[in-house]
């Protein structure tokens, strides 16, 4: 088995140049731009930044430029085209959607390298000056979905009538439901809808049955956030959410576990289905609101924009993403050893992804 850590960046670059004829628009990029351009997820941003800084300090290449645009915003920029005017890499806190992949293809980005880098949990947290909550996925769905089952018990939906947590469960606080979280362009928002809202939605048997009989309606019910002020879009800035939680200990915020871990003196996580998010519970798959993290690379840019191959080598080295690597110190949950080796092999081979 060959692993990326044993293959030089130059060899990867040479492989890329051998296998891929470069478009004219890209051929000028080497003289027009000598710095890697990265966009995408605010959750992956701090991990990518650490790698980029290490890369800039230890190689002859410039430190990559990284912009936090959100997963959706990054995909849009990434898929706009090939060439110096477009990003080389986009970070994502969810897998690329088929519609995004198809958009890339339509714009000439025929070969994309997908790199699964690790895992993260999505925390629902409040200020350490408030009481720690223990809530279920079902309660989260009832608190935040735009439409919920009719409280009269009939198999029908109504606009969400709940205004306080205690209306969902008398053991919960009587505080108003106020949850600050990311906008629709965020991968964290997408993952929260898929894992938390849909997970809670499936606890309602007659809605769960729709997944097979009427998937579009099922997704609309289970993924649509309420818009009456109980859920507040706070942008892509997790620091802003923390500031607002400090000001209101009864409010909850949604953000990645790594950010929670770095601010544990200010915010505390809620237990979800009796499980607290932790390095161990996420790595073991016990915490119900956890997700994979990715980045995507344009194969056509490798060997043309200086340093991309070497950046891949740094990111997928054991020193970076291994169990004792510096990304784990920053809160990223590593892939298991077999997953890391397979991912490294695929990256070393510059293997383009496919999607159903």
TIPALO-420923 format. One record per residue: residue in three letters; x negated, y, z of N, C-alpha, C in turn. Coordinates in pm, whole numbers, plus 50000, padded with zeros to 5 digits. Layout:
BEGIN
ALAXYZXYZXYZ/...
This chain:
BEGIN
UNK499154988050000500005000050000499125012450000/UNK499435022149913498655034449904499455045349972/UNK498795053250055499475064050125498895077450085/UNK499735087650087499335100850041498125106050116/UNK498015102750243496915108350320495555103550269/UNK495545092650190494295087350138494035091949995/UNK494935100249939494805104849802494565119849802/UNK493585124249730493245138449732494305146649660/UNK494405159449699495325168349630494965169649484/UNK493655169449452493245170649312493765158949230/UNK493755146949291494245135249218495735136449190/UNK496475141449288497915143349267498145153549156/UNK497385164549160497555174749058497225169148920/UNK496145161148913495765155348785496855146148733/UNK497435138448824498525129448785499685137448728/UNK499995148748792501095157048746500835162548607/UNK499565166848582499225172348452499235161548344/UNK498875149348382498825138348286500215134348239/UNK501145133448338502455128148304503395138548246/UNK503145151248269504185161048234503655171848141/UNK504175172948019503855184447935504515196747993/UNK503805207648001504315219448070505015228947973/UNK506085234648021506815244347941505985257147928/UNK506185264147817505425276247792505595286447902/UNK506835287647952507105297548057506335294548184/UNK506035281848208505285278148328503795279648306/UNK503365277848181501935277748152501265290848191/UNK502025301648189501455314648226501445316748377/UNK502085307548453502255309848596500935310048670/UNK499925302348620498675301348692497985314848701/UNK498105322748595497475335848597498415346248655/UNK499735343748647500695353548693501005352448842/UNK500875340448897501165338449040500235327749097/UNK499535331149203498585321749263498975318349407/UNK500265319549438500765316849573502055308749561/UNK502155298049637503365289749636504545297749689/UNK505685296349621506915303149661507915292849714/UNK508345294649839509255285249905510465292949958/UNK511655287249938512885293249990513665282450065/UNK514845286150119515735276050173516055276850320/UNK516305265150377516905263350509516225271150622/UNK517055277550704516535284250824516085274150928/UNK516655261950924516255251551019514875245950984/UNK514625243850855513325238550812512265249550812/UNK512685262050804511765273450794510635273150896/UNK510905271351028509785271451122508805260051102/UNK509305248351057508405237151031507535240050909/UNK508185244950802507445248250681506425259350707/UNK506785268750792505885279850823504625274950894/UNK504785265750987503625260151057502695253050959/UNK503285244950870502475237950770501785247850678/UNK502535258050633501975267950542500805275450605/UNK500945279050731499865286150799498625277450814/UNK498835264750852497715255350863497045253450726/UNK497875252150623497415250350487496555262350442/UNK497035274450472496305286350434494985287850506/UNK494935282950630493715284050712492655273650677/UNK493075262150626492155250950610491835247450465/UNK492425254650369492145252050228491725265050161/UNK491395263850034490995275649957492185283149901/UNK493395278049927494595284049867495225294349961/UNK495995303249900496705313249979497825306650060/UNK498155312750173499285308050253500565309750173/UNK501365299150156502605300350079503535311150135/UNK504285317250045505305326950084506605319450108/UNK507195321050226508415313650262509515323550298/UNK510685321650238511855329850268512965321050324/UNK513585325850432514705318550493516005323550431/UNK516545315650338517735319950263518955311350294/UNK518785300850377519825290950396519705280250289/UNK520165268250320520025257150226520735259950094/UNK521985264650102522745267349980522125278349897/UNK521715289149963521075300249892519765295949828/UNK519015287649900517755282849846517945274049724/UNK518955265249729519225256549615519595264849491/UNK520355275349513520755283749400519545290349336/UNK518655295749417517445302049365516535291849297/UNK516365280449361515495269749312515975264649176/UNK517275263149161517845256949042518065266748926/UNK517685279248945517915289048839517015287148718/UNK515855280648736515005278648619513595274348652/UNK512815271848547511405268248554510575280548522/UNK509455282348591508545293248557508195301848676/UNK507335311448653506755319448760507795327548837/UNK508895330548773509915338748839510825331148933/UNK510615317948946511505309649026510715302249134/UNK511345299249248510635292349357510125278549313/UNK509045274549378508455261349351509105250549438/UNK509485254449558509975244949659511185251149729/UNK512165242949762513245247549849513435237949965/UNK513575243350083513825235550204515325233650222/UNK515725222550284517155219950301517405211750427/UNK518425215650502518795208050622519955198550591/UNK520055194950465520985184650416520455180350281/UNK520965169050230520515164650098521135173449989/UNK520395174749879520905182349765522245176549720/UNK523195185349687524495180949638524385177449489/UNK525275168649442525255164949301525475177149212/UNK526355186149255526615198149175525345206749163/UNK524555207249270523305214949268522275207949178/UNK522195194749191521275187049107521635188948960/UNK522925188348929523365190148790523045204248741/UNK523155214148828522815227948790521335229148758/UNK520505222648840519065222348813518805216348674/UNK519425204948647519225198248519519635207248403/UNK520765213948420521275222648313520325234248285/UNK519545238248386518615249448371517185244948344/UNK517035232448299515725227648254514845221548360/UNK515355220348483514575214248591514905199348591/UNK514225192148507514595178348481514045168648585/UNK512915172048646512285163048742512075170348875/UNK512695165048978512635170849113512115160149208/UNK511145163949288510625154749389511315157849522/UNK511965147849576512675149149703511795143749816/UNK511615151749921510795147450034511635148050162/UNK511965136350215512615135450346511525136850450/UNK511625147150536510495150250625510725146150770/UNK511975144750812512235141550952513695143750984/UNK513985144451113515375145851157515505157351258/UNK516725162051268517025172751363518445170451414/UNK518715174551535520075174151587520685187951582/UNK522005188551571522695201351578523265202751718/UNK522825212851787523255215051925524435224551931/UNK525325222052026526395231352062526035235952202/UNK525645248252216525005252652340525605265552393/UNK525345268052521525745280752582524615285652673/UNK524805297252730523785303152816523555294552940/UNK522315294352986521995286953109522655293253232/UNK523165305453217523865311653329525315306853340/UNK525785299253241527135293553244527095278853281/UNK528255272553286528345258253316528075250053190/UNK527355239053207527125230053095528415222453064/UNK528765221552936530005215052895529735200652851/UNK530765192452863530765178952807532045177652726/UNK531885176852593533035176552504532905164852406/UNK534005161452344534015150452248534085155852106/UNK533755147352010533905151351871535365154851840/UNK536285147351898537695150151877538075164051926/UNK537545167852041537845181152096537215192252011/UNK536015189651957535385199551869536235201751744/UNK536755190851689537615192151571538855200451604/UNK539505197351715540715204751753540415219251784/UNK539215222051833538855235751868538535244151745/UNK537975238051639537385246051532537995244251394/UNK538785233851372539365231551239540455241651208/UNK540605245051082541625254551041543025248851060/UNK543185235951026544465229051046544235216951136/UNK545175214751227545055203551322546385196151330/UNK546375183951382547635176651397548635184351482/UNK549885183551444550945190251518550975185251662/UNK550935194351759550975190051900552215182151938/UNK553245182551852554465175051885554315160051857/UNK553145156151806552895141951784553265136751648/UNK553905145051565554285140551431553055140451340/UNK553145132551233552035131651139552105143351041/UNK551865155151093551875167351014550805176651067/UNK550475186850988549425196251025550025210051052/UNK549375217351141549765231151170548505239751175/UNK548665252751155547555261851177547085260551321/UNK545785260551340545235257851473545835267251579/UNK546555261551677547205269951778546385271851905/UNK545245264851916544525264452044543665276952062/UNK543775282752178543005294952207542005293052320/UNK542205282952405541275280652517540865265952520/UNK539715263252580539205249552588540115240752675/UNK540685246552779541515238652870542795233652804/UNK543215240252694544375235352621544085221952553/UNK542825219352527542415206752465542235195752569/UNK541745199952685541445190452792541445198352922/UNK542305194953018542375202853142541085202653222/UNK540195193253192538915192853262537915202953206/UNK538225208753090537355218753030537705232653085/UNK536785242153073537035255653127538245262453061/UNK538805271953130539935279453076539515290652984/UNK538215291652955537695302552872538225301652729/UNK538315313252665538715313552524537725305652439/UNK538245299452334537365292752237536665303652156/UNK535365304452173534545314052098533225307152064/UNK533055304051936531875296551891531185304451780/UNK529915307351801529125314551702528295304551623/UNK528325305951490527585296351409527235301851273/UNK526615293551191526105297951062527195299250956/UNK526895306350847527845308350737527895296350643/UNK528795296550544528935285150452527685281950370/UNK526785291750351525565289250273524535281150350/UNK524775279050478523795272350564523945257150560/UNK522805250250554522815235750565523285231150700/UNK523015239150804523485235850938525015235750941/UNK525625245450874527095246050867527625233650794/UNK527015230150681527445218350605527345205750690/UNK526195204350757525965192350837526895191850957/UNK527165203251018528075203551132529475199351088/UNK529905204350972531225200550922531305185550895/UNK530245180150835530255165950799530145156950922/UNK529295160651016529015151851130529955154251248/UNK530155166751283530955169851402532445170751370/UNK532805179651277534225181251246534815168551186/UNK534125163151085534665150951024534655139351124/UNK533615138751207533575128251310534765129051403/UNK535135141451442536305143251527537595140951453/UNK537625144851326538805143151242539165128351229/UNK538145119951222538375105651203538945098851328/UNK538965106051439539585100251559541115100651550/UNK541625107951451543065108351425543355098051315/UNK543985087151349544095075651258544715079251124/UNK545825086751125546525089250999545745098750908/UNK544885107250967544025115550883542855107250831/UNK542295098850917541185090250876541575081450756/UNK542845077150753543305068550643543285075850509/UNK543335089250512543325097050388541975096250315/UNK540925092650387539615092450323539605083250201/UNK540405072650207540495063450094541635067049998/UNK542745071750053543925074249969543915087949902/UNK543315097949967543325111649913542095118849966/UNK540945115849907539665120749959539565135949959/UNK540125142349856540045157049848540795163549964/UNK541985158649994542755164050106542065161050238/UNK541555148950250540815145150371539665154850397/UNK538875157650294537725166550310538175180750344/UNK539255185150281539745198650309540175200050455/UNK540865190050506541315190350646540125189650741/UNK539205180650711538145177350807536945186750802/UNK536795194650695535595202950681535875217950688/UNK537135221950695537445236250687537555242450826/UNK536685252350851536675259450979537845269250987/UNK538325271351107539365281551128538795295351103/UNK539665304651068539245318251029539985328951109/UNK540415325451229541205334751309540405341451420/UNK539085340251414538235346851513537645337751619/UNK538145325351630537595316051729536205311351687/UNK536015309851554534685306851501534145319551437/UNK532955323651479532385336351435531115333551356/UNK531105337451228529895335851148528855345951193/UNK527705340751236526645349351291525435350151199/UNK525595346551073524485347450979523495336050996/UNK522345337650931521305327250933520325329351048/UNK520545339651130519575343251235519955336651368/UNK519275325751402519575318751527519245327351649/UNK518255336151637517905344951749519075354051786/UNK519835358251684520995366851709522055359151788/UNK522245346351755523215338251827522805337151974/UNK521535334751999521055333552137521295346452214/UNK521045357752152521275370652218522745372252256/UNK523635368052169525065369352198525505359452306/UNK524865347752311525185338252417524725343452553/UNK523585350252554523115356352679524115366652730/UNK524705374052635525645384552673526985378852717/UNK527345366952669528635360852702528425346052735/UNK528235342552862527965328752901529095318952872/UNK530285324152841531415315252809531465311452661/UNK530695318252579530675315252436529725303652408/UNK529965296852296529085286052251528445289952119/UNK527275284152092526575286551967526165273451903/UNK526015273651771525625261751695524295264551628/UNK523295255951655521995257051588521225244051603/UNK520095243251535519315231051535518665228151670/UNK518435215251696517815210951822516455217351844/UNK515665218651736514325224251752514395238451808/UNK515395246151763515545259751814516015259451959/UNK516915250351990517345248552129516165245152218/UNK515335235852172514185231452249513225243052278/UNK513075251852181512155263152197512735274252284/UNK514045273652312514705284052392515435278052512/UNK514885267152566515565259752673515665267652803/UNK514895278252815515005286752935516205296252926/UNK516785297552805517875307052782519205299952757/UNK519145288952681520375281852643520285267152681/UNK521455261152703521535246952740522525239952647/UNK522285227152615523165220252523524405214752592/UNK525485213752518526655206252564526415191552537/UNK526975182952621526985168652592528095166052490/UNK527785158052389528775154352289529025139352302/UNK530265135652330530595121652357529655115952464/UNK529415124052566528605120452683527115118952654/UNK526645123552540525225122452506524635136452487/UNK523535139052555522845151752543521815150952430/UNK521715161252347520685160852242519295161252304/UNK518445152352261517065151752309516235145452198/UNK514935146552212514035140352115514355125552101/UNK514555118952215514795104452215516165100852158/UNK517215108152200518565104552156518765107052006/UNK518045116851952518135119451808517315109051731/UNK516115106051779515265096151713515925082451712/UNK516645079151818517315066151829518645065551757/UNK519125077051708520405077551640521595077451733/UNK521375079751864522475079351960523265092351961/UNK522565103551944523265116451946524085117651818/UNK525395120151829526275119151711526145130251609/UNK525525141551647525435152751552523965154851515/UNK523405145451442522025146551396521975144851245/UNK520915150251183520875150551037519445149850985/UNK519265145650859517935145350799517545159150746/UNK516245161550737515705173950682514885170850557/UNK514945179650458514305177050330513575189550280/UNK512705187350180512385198050087512275192149947/UNK512445200949847512485196949707511455204849628/UNK510785197949536509665203749461509905202149312/UNK509615212749235509675211749089508405204949039/UNK508575193248978507415186048928506685194048820/UNK507425201648742506825209648635505855220248687/UNK505965223948813505095234248869503815228548930/UNK503795215348953502605209149015501445209448916/UNK500305214248962499125215548877499085228448800/UNK500165236448811500215249248741500195260648843/UNK501105260348936501035269549050499985263749146/UNK498915270849174497825265149253498265260849393/UNK497875248649432498005244249570499225235749603/UNK500155233949510501365226449545501025212149584/UNK500175205649506499805191749538499155190949675/UNK498315200549704497615200449833498565203649949/UNK499545212149922500555214950024501365202450055/UNK501725194849953502425182249975501575172750058/UNK500295172450028499385163650102499335167450249/UNK499285180550277499235185150416500535182050488/UNK501665184750423502955182950490503205168250524/UNK502775159250436503055145050455501875137450515/UNK500955144550578499855137950647500305133950788/UNK499675123950843500005119750979499735130951080/UNK498735139251051498435150351142499575160251148/UNK500375160751042501505170051035502785163451082/UNK503265153351009504605147951035504615134851111/UNK503445130351156503375117951232503955119251372/UNK504025108151442504605108051577503845117051673/UNK502545118551651501725127451735501345140151659/UNK502035142951549501675154251466502125167551521/UNK501635178151460501945191551512503395195651486/UNK504085189351390505505192551369506365186651481/UNK505975175151534506695169551649506565178751770/UNK505405185251783505215194751892506145206751878/UNK506585209351755507495220651729508965216551737/UNK509215203651764510595199251784511195191051672/UNK510445188551564510975180051458510895165351502/UNK511955157751474511975143551507511375135851390/UNK510225128951409509575122451295510375110751239/UNK510165107951111510625095451052509895083951119/UNK510475071951113509715060651166508575057451069/UNK507665049051112506435046651038506705041750896/UNK507615032150880507915026750747508495037550656/UNK509375046050711509955056950631508875066750587/UNK507955069850678506885079250643506005073450533/UNK505645060750546504785054550445505465054050309/UNK506765050750307507485050150180507585064050118/UNK507895073950201507985087650151506645092350097/UNK505565089050168504225092850123503885086249991/UNK504235073649977503995066549850504735073349735/UNK506005076949759506815083149654506255096749614/UNK505795104349713505225117449683503895115849610/UNK503075106449654501785104149588501975100449441/UNK503035093149412503335089049275504085099949198/UNK504365111149263505175121949203506485116249146/UNK507105107949225508315100949181509525110349182/UNK510125112849066511315121549064512505114449129/UNK513355122349187514545116949253515635114149150/UNK516615106349193517845104649118518995106349216/UNK520165109049165521305111149253522545105649184/UNK523405099549266524645093749211525645104949182/
